[in-house]
Amino acid sequence: MAFPDAAAMLEIFDNPAPERDYEILHTAHEFTSLCPVTGQPDFATLTFRYVADKACVELKSLKLYLQAFRNEGVFYEALINTLLADLVAVLVPRTMEIVGTFSVRGGMSTVVTARHPA
């Protein structure tokens, strides 16, 4: 399993109001990856909620980073925790929460949430 290199892919820009705690919310409605067991596609809506410190993520780079998971076999839990670790490493936010709402498969849906700080 070779996950995308977040440090190389994610671009950041200076927080325009670092003196203020304000929330940024990004939603990716068309995320796809592969089931590591069956190889079938998994579909999810990903929600990124954070309070920036010195940097914000540039959206096109976030979109391209997420698209790089399209052909990767990954369990939901590993995916959400990898996304959180990667974004925290690049952005060093004050707080961050990532929620993955995965589509129904076999009659079950799954929601995974990871937070920084834990």
Secondary structure, DSSP 8 states (H G I E B T S, - for coil): -----HHHH--EEE-S-TTS--EEEEEEEEEEEE-TTT--EEEEEEEEEEE-SSEEE-HHHHHHHHHTTTT-B--HHHHHHHHHHHHHHHH--SEEEEEEEEEEETTEEEEEEEEE--
